[in-house]
Structures are given as structure tokens and as C-alpha cells.
Amino acid sequence: MNTEIFKCRLIIRIDDVAPNMNWNMMKKVKHIFQKHNIKPVIGVIPKNEDKELKNYPKCEFNFWEEIKELKNLGWEIAMHGYQHLYEFDCKKDYLGLGGKTEFANLPYETQLQRINLGLKIFREQNIDIKSFFAPNHTFDKNTIKACKTLGINSIVDGYGIAPYHEDGVLFFPQLFYRLYALPFGFQTLQIHLNYFSEKDYLNFEKFIYKNKHKIITFEEAFNISNDTLFSKTSRLFFEKTLKLKRLLS
């Protein structure tokens, strides 16, 4: 058994990175990461059309040059949807969450086209993409199929305490929506800088300082994938528990 599963390991996932966002907070968080040599995964929206997100100030610099600079710093650039638009509420999706979606329940051809259009934008900027995560965590098997067809082999989402293979891709579990680290196992810590207050920032800074020795790079996370019976059982446990908690909340 891969004993790495028993160690607490974290990767940081930043959602909703686009020309319009809280860039002042991003600048402050970037400073923290550089200070502690942390390389997060950032979900970049290739063609943001979300009206709510567009209410945030637009960056005064070249957005794609900044993204390429972050990539050169070792940050992992993931594709976070295509336009971040929600057409409807889905009742059935891969993770069993439901809710607003840009992908789940749409025909395969539609999803393939959207992901391909997003990838085309990244390719025009000479940015290779190997990871994906859907807005609002809602996607389905057709989303996964489209990702695989287009060369994306990992999804930063899911349940469990170790990265795991399922339906031909590698999942990196994302369990909680707050600053919390399990005493063991792997997890993705999700943050939305657009919603950060100064208090949130200070709490995040303290969390990073306290847990910096547990935070690994995306590349390092690939080495702790675990598909043993223990891993699969724990994944089922977390899935059932979190679904019940979300249902009751």
C-alpha cells in the first residue's frame, strides 16, 4: 500500500480566475505563496461571460501574460469551465450534488464543443492544459468523455482521501468549502478570492503558515494516487457522509 495516503497532504485550488476578479486579493495571496514556495492549482475561465463575476474590477494589465507568469512560477493552470454560464439546474450529475450547471446533462457533442473552444483559447496563448474542474462542481460522464477525447486526463474534484482513477481520468478529491485539513490523507483546499474579506485573508494566512509543510504541488500529488480497497472504501464513506450533510444543511 502507498503509505503516502496516511500523511496529510494538501493542494490549494483557486476558483474563478478571470480578467474580472478581486485582483487586489490575488496579489496578496500570491505574495504568501511565493514567500512559502507554494504552487497552487488555479482554475482559469477561458472566456468568462458570467455577469456576476464581471461585476468585479477588470485587471489593468494583460491577463494572459499574468497567467503565463504564474505558470512559469510553477502554478498549475486548470480549465475552469468555458464561459462559466449556468443554463439550468441539473438533477443528476457525476458527484450527485445537483444544482446550476454549465455541462451536466447536456449532449456529449455540446460539451465536447465547449471544452474544445476553451482549450483553443489556451492553445492560442501557448498554455497546455491537462486538468479540468467544472463550475459549481456539476459535470457528468459526457464531460469526462469530452475531456479525455481532448487530452485532459485529470479532474480536480471528487471524494476520498487520495487521488484515484475512475472512468479513465485521475480525480483529486475536494471535500470541504472551508479552511480545514484532515489529520491524514490527501485533499484539495478550495478558495474563492472574490469572496474574501480582510478577515478571511488573515485566517488564510494563518492557515498557510500552520500547514505549509503539508502543502504539495500538483505534480507531487500525481505520485500518491491510491486505488486500493481501503481507498475505495474511504471514498464511499466520504461521499455518503458529505451528501447527507449537504442534504440536511
Beta strands, then each sheet from edge to edge (+ up, - down):
strand 1: 9-17
strand 2: 41-44
strand 3: 76-79
strand 4: 88-90
strand 5: 99-101
strand 6: 131-132
strand 7: 154-155
strand 8: 164-166
strand 9: 169-171
strand 10: 186-191
sheet 1: 3+ 2+ 1+ 10+
sheet 2: 4+ 5-
sheet 3: 6+ 7+ 9+ 8-
end
